[in-house]
Amino acid sequence: MTSDKPPGVGIFAHDWPDFLTQKNVLGGQAWYYQQIFRLADDQEADPDLGILKVVGAYVKDELSRARRVKKARRQPVV
């Protein structure tokens, strides 16, 4: 089986099925966003943050923001 993707190592390597590669991309995105959020909160970037911890924190942040937007839309404009 040949692939245009470069070979990789580990569970989320590039030679894994596309859905795992997509999970890896989303995990990377969450990792970078969490680093940006840390910097915005005057904290140091932490390159040792794990993917699972970061994805959980990212999802939690996104859900809380969505709830605040939904709540703000329900309030009447004064």
N, C-alpha and C positions, 0 to 999 in steps of 0.2 A: 504494500500500500504506500503510495507516494503522496506527499503533501507539499503545498507551497509554503507552509508554515515552517519556521526554523525549529529544530528540535529543542526541547527544554528539559528541565529536571524537576522532580517533585510532583506532588499530587495535582497541581494546577498548571502543569507544563503545557507548552503549545501543541504537543502531539496528542493531547487528550481531546475528547469530543468537544464540539463547539459550545455546548451549554456550560461545560466546565471552564472553558476559556472565557466565556462571557462573565461567569461568576468571578473569575480572577480580575477582569477589567473593572467590574463594579466594586470589588474589594479594594482595588488600587485607588479608585476614585474616592471611596469613603475614607481611605487612609489619608490621602492628600487633603481632603476637606477638613478632617479632624485636626490635622496639623495647622491648617490655616485658622481654624477656630481657636486652637490653643494660643497661637501667636496673637490673635485679636484680643484674647483675654489676658495679655501680658504674661503668658507662660512660655517656657522654652519648648521648642519642637522636640518630640520624643520619637526618635527613629526606631526604638525597640517596641513600639505599640504593636500588639498582635492583630491580625486581620479580623478574627472573630470579635474581639473586644471593640475594635473600631467600627465594624459594621453594625454592631448592636447600638453603639453610641450614636452613630449616624442616623439610623432608623428612629431612635428615640428623639433626636433633635428634629428630624423632619416631621414626625407625628405631632410633637408639641407645637411646632410652628403652624402646622395645618389646623390644629384645634384652635389656636389663637386667631387665625384668620377667619375661621368659621364663626367663632364667637363674636368677632368684631363686625362681621357682616350682619349678624342678627340684631345688633344694637341700633336703635334709631339715630338718625342724624339730627343733631340739635341745631 
